[in-house]
Amino acid sequence: MKSIFISSIVATLMLFIQSTWLSRGIIMGIIPDLALGVLLFCSFINREGQGIIASFLVGIAADILSASPLGYYAFLYTSCGYFATLISYVTDKDIFIVPFLLGAGATIIMALLSKVIYLLFSAGIHYYHIFSMEFGIELMLNGLFTILLFFLLSFIRQLFEHNPKKAMP
Amino acid sequence: MKTGSQIHGPARAMHKKAGICLVLSIIVLFISTKTIVKVPGFFNGYIIGGIQKGLSAIGSFFTGTIGAVSELRNIERDYEALLEKVQDYELKVRDYTALREENQRLKELLGLSTLPDAKKIAAHVIARDPTNMYSSLVIDKGYINGIRKYMPVVAYQNGVEGLVGKIIEVKASTSILQPLYDQRFFAAARLAKTRAEGMLNGQGFRDVPLNLLYVPKAEADLLKRGDIVVTSGLDEIFPSEIIIGRVEDWRLNELSSSLVISVQPAIDLSRIEYVFAIDIEPLSSPKKEAIQ
């Protein structure tokens, strides 16, 4: 419960930072998804699925902050949280490769699923243009910022862990 | 790498949680795309708006403080130069005021004043969409300030009044504005010179020009780069004759009966800070004099 609560609070704070301080973007107006990085970290270190629940809650918060229909980011973030938790079963955390692949992979998953949601629901749904330059930049930014967030959050890892003794991947 | 025996314990619980969350998301998404889900007004209207306003103010404070240090160096240098200029400008201002008054009188006489009876509500852009998928802006005025859904929003930049977008969600003290570069933004527009009509659509990114669709092919011969595009007012959301931008380029598709014109917005939305929501009710209600 503690890990879900703390992860949700930190990731929601990241959403606010994205919408205010980082609102002009970093490269070509593209905003890195810091909230996604926090959720991936929480999902990766909690193999019992606490990160998935936090992803769902933060997704709802993102839907409220954004112009997206309610449930849109909840679905995308939950899927990314699920993806990170599954990856934690087959590999261990390292400093660079795994966080980068998680960040970049989650961005690709969001892009693909956004297209699926667009086809299913259509009304007011936006989707990524996967072959655009903007998407490429976002992919790189998310990958790099996930590395940074994994590094920083590893110092306070116990706050994000459900049970520090059992949940070490 | 982990072995299969390590996986089975927590994995079942994890799959269960993921399944429940994903199904919940889909249900919520299904409901929200069909009906408007009302998040409790207090939470949605005050707390979120308050946090966004607070963070925006903190950001502005630090930016202002850091900027002020370097700015002081420049101010001293510029001060002397400006003193000389001020004297010249004082004379020019007198002439300008007289010309402005005359211009306003002439405009009223000709009936060309842009939105003369519309009430404009000034607002500050305090936040943007937290992700790149949507491109909405958050302004610091809500329904308590008179903002309503679908109000058109304009801004002034370099002496030009240009279209910015429309209000799509209104909360108590903040509102969400859909900018014209949003991929779901549509507006009835026309070329100011030839009066040919079309449908304006955003491309999803600030730096990518807008598309003016369904303009008849015959207009291609009359088009020139730099032609002004304005709202036509046919959609009954945007008043007519608000400047949208200038023609940048156009494409001719042989199989299609219409042109696709690229339009560069008149307002640079990456620099936008203040906007005006237009209450067009006074415009739509007929005047007594006109009826008589």
Interface residues (C-beta under 8 A of the other chain):
Chain A: L15 F16 I17 Q18 S19 T20 W21 S23 R24 G25 M28 G29 I30 I31 D33 A35 R47 E48 G49 I52 I53 S55 F56 G59 I60 A62 D63 I64 L65 S66 A67 S68 P69 L70 G71 Y72 Y73 A74 F75 T78 S79 G81 Y82 T85 Y89 V90 T91 M110 S114 I117 F121 S122 A123 G124 I125 H126 Y127 Y128 H129 E134 E138
Chain B: M1 K2 Q6 I7 P10 A11 A13 M14 H15 K16 K17 A18 C21 L22 L24 S25 I26 I27 V28 L29 F30 I31 S32 T33 K34 V37 V39 N44 I48 I51 Q52 L55 S56 G59 I126 A127 R128 D129 P130 T131 N132 M133 Y134 S136 V138 I168 E169 I176 Q178 D182 Q183 R184 G204 F205 R206 D207 S270
